[in-house]
Amino acid sequence: MQFSAIIAAAFAGFAAAQAPYALVAVESSHGGAGNGLVNKTIQVPLDTVYTNPAVLNEVSTLYLISCSQGTNVYSVVCQPHKDPAGTDTGAKPFDIKTPSRLSTNTVVVGSITCHA
């Protein structure tokens, strides 16, 4: 009984210690104009420059779909960047109400930053 209580407390502490993040859907259109859509979901840590070439090398639209518990999703704004350093703005920012539509085909996004 005590062992299971200790394990439960350890998991609760781990969940609380997780850094806040934004949940972003990355949509890529293979075939142009909404054809052959592929969606991948990524966790972007808040206030950090996020890079992931495996996912961000083919992007058509970015959607903010959720965020970590304790973060108001309506206060989160994310910005795609052309470069991995997060200094060159690549497109309009996006939030829970407004996606960032980059292209009807796919483009490369170097990084994403999200702030609350």
SENU-80092 format. One record per residue (C-alpha): residue number from 1; residue in one letter; x, y, z. Coordinates in nm, 4 decimals. Layout:
// SENU-80092
- drenpa,lumke,X,Y,Z
- NUM,a,X,Y,Z
...
END
This chain:
// SENU-80092
- drenpa,lumke,X,Y,Z
- 1,m,0.0000,0.0000,0.0000
- 2,q,0.2763,0.2433,0.0940
- 3,f,0.4697,0.1508,-0.2193
- 4,s,0.1811,0.2430,-0.4505
- 5,a,0.1341,0.5734,-0.2650
- 6,i,0.5033,0.6537,-0.3135
- 7,i,0.4850,0.5684,-0.6845
- 8,a,0.1712,0.7814,-0.7295
- 9,a,0.3390,1.0746,-0.5532
- 10,a,0.6479,1.0370,-0.7727
- 11,f,0.4404,1.0454,-1.0912
- 12,a,0.2434,1.3460,-0.9678
- 13,g,0.5678,1.5305,-0.8978
- 14,f,0.7016,1.4419,-1.2424
- 15,a,0.3891,1.5744,-1.4159
- 16,a,0.4018,1.8989,-1.2201
- 17,a,0.7703,1.9475,-1.3036
- 18,q,0.7179,1.9251,-1.6811
- 19,a,0.7970,2.2497,-1.8618
- 20,p,0.4946,2.4319,-2.0101
- 21,y,0.4398,2.3716,-2.3802
- 22,a,0.2159,2.4481,-2.6752
- 23,l,0.0663,2.1618,-2.8748
- 24,v,0.1021,2.2471,-3.2439
- 25,a,-0.0397,2.0638,-3.5461
- 26,v,0.1876,2.0768,-3.8495
- 27,e,-0.0040,2.0247,-4.1729
- 28,s,0.1751,1.9504,-4.4991
- 29,s,0.0025,1.9403,-4.8370
- 30,h,0.1542,1.6938,-5.0836
- 31,g,0.0045,1.7669,-5.4226
- 32,g,-0.0843,2.1315,-5.3663
- 33,a,-0.3980,2.3180,-5.2614
- 34,g,-0.5103,2.0856,-4.9841
- 35,n,-0.4371,1.7553,-5.1581
- 36,g,-0.2545,1.4711,-4.9846
- 37,l,-0.2678,1.6345,-4.6410
- 38,v,-0.0448,1.4937,-4.3675
- 39,n,-0.0751,1.6148,-4.0067
- 40,k,0.1824,1.5737,-3.7309
- 41,t,0.1515,1.7013,-3.3742
- 42,i,0.4498,1.8443,-3.1859
- 43,q,0.5062,1.9810,-2.8346
- 44,v,0.6782,2.3195,-2.8502
- 45,p,0.8222,2.4275,-2.5121
- 46,l,0.7187,2.7826,-2.4228
- 47,d,0.9842,3.0560,-2.4367
- 48,t,1.2279,2.8279,-2.6215
- 49,v,1.3434,2.8130,-2.9827
- 50,y,1.2068,2.4796,-3.1085
- 51,t,1.3688,2.3007,-3.4024
- 52,n,1.2741,1.9666,-3.5540
- 53,p,1.3819,1.9321,-3.9191
- 54,a,1.2118,1.5931,-3.9513
- 55,v,0.8733,1.7662,-3.9098
- 56,l,0.9412,2.1307,-3.9992
- 57,n,1.1014,2.0632,-4.3399
- 58,e,0.7552,2.0198,-4.4961
- 59,v,0.4967,2.2676,-4.3676
- 60,s,0.1861,2.4172,-4.5268
- 61,t,-0.0122,2.5339,-4.2222
- 62,l,0.0546,2.5582,-3.8471
- 63,y,-0.2251,2.5327,-3.5886
- 64,l,-0.2111,2.5874,-3.2130
- 65,i,-0.4425,2.3166,-3.0818
- 66,s,-0.3769,2.3072,-2.7070
- 67,c,-0.1188,2.3695,-2.4357
- 68,s,0.0026,2.2201,-2.1111
- 69,q,-0.2161,2.2234,-1.8028
- 70,g,-0.1915,2.5491,-1.6130
- 71,t,-0.1297,2.7589,-1.9250
- 72,n,-0.4131,2.9670,-2.0697
- 73,v,-0.4318,2.8601,-2.4341
- 74,y,-0.5824,3.1984,-2.5261
- 75,s,-0.2651,3.3741,-2.4084
- 76,v,-0.0289,3.1620,-2.6217
- 77,v,0.1090,3.3046,-2.9471
- 78,c,0.3518,3.1118,-3.1666
- 79,q,0.5847,3.2462,-3.4356
- 80,p,0.7362,3.0440,-3.7211
- 81,h,1.0899,3.1412,-3.8235
- 82,k,1.2890,3.0830,-4.1419
- 83,d,1.6078,3.0011,-3.9510
- 84,p,1.6884,2.7495,-3.6743
- 85,a,1.8102,3.0324,-3.4460
- 86,g,1.4616,3.1864,-3.4308
- 87,t,1.5674,3.5320,-3.5484
- 88,d,1.4181,3.5571,-3.8999
- 89,t,1.0372,3.5791,-3.8981
- 90,g,0.9029,3.3303,-4.1502
- 91,a,0.5301,3.4020,-4.1532
- 92,k,0.2476,3.5523,-3.9517
- 93,p,0.2163,3.4374,-3.5901
- 94,f,-0.0590,3.1914,-3.4995
- 95,d,-0.2769,3.1305,-3.1953
- 96,i,-0.5748,2.9183,-3.0914
- 97,k,-0.8111,3.1203,-3.3139
- 98,t,-0.5922,3.1871,-3.6186
- 99,p,-0.3621,2.9389,-3.7965
- 100,s,-0.0509,3.0381,-3.9893
- 101,r,-0.1072,2.9444,-4.3543
- 102,l,0.2379,2.9403,-4.5117
- 103,s,0.1732,2.7873,-4.8551
- 104,t,-0.0631,2.5674,-5.0573
- 105,n,0.2407,2.3434,-5.1101
- 106,t,0.5123,2.2855,-4.8498
- 107,v,0.7858,2.5168,-4.7244
- 108,v,1.0704,2.4758,-4.4760
- 109,v,1.0268,2.6251,-4.1293
- 110,g,1.3577,2.6601,-3.9463
- 111,s,1.2107,2.6954,-3.5974
- 112,i,0.9060,2.7922,-3.3924
- 113,t,0.8836,3.0009,-3.0768
- 114,c,0.5759,3.0119,-2.8538
- 115,h,0.5101,3.2529,-2.5669
- 116,a,0.2267,3.2949,-2.3177
END
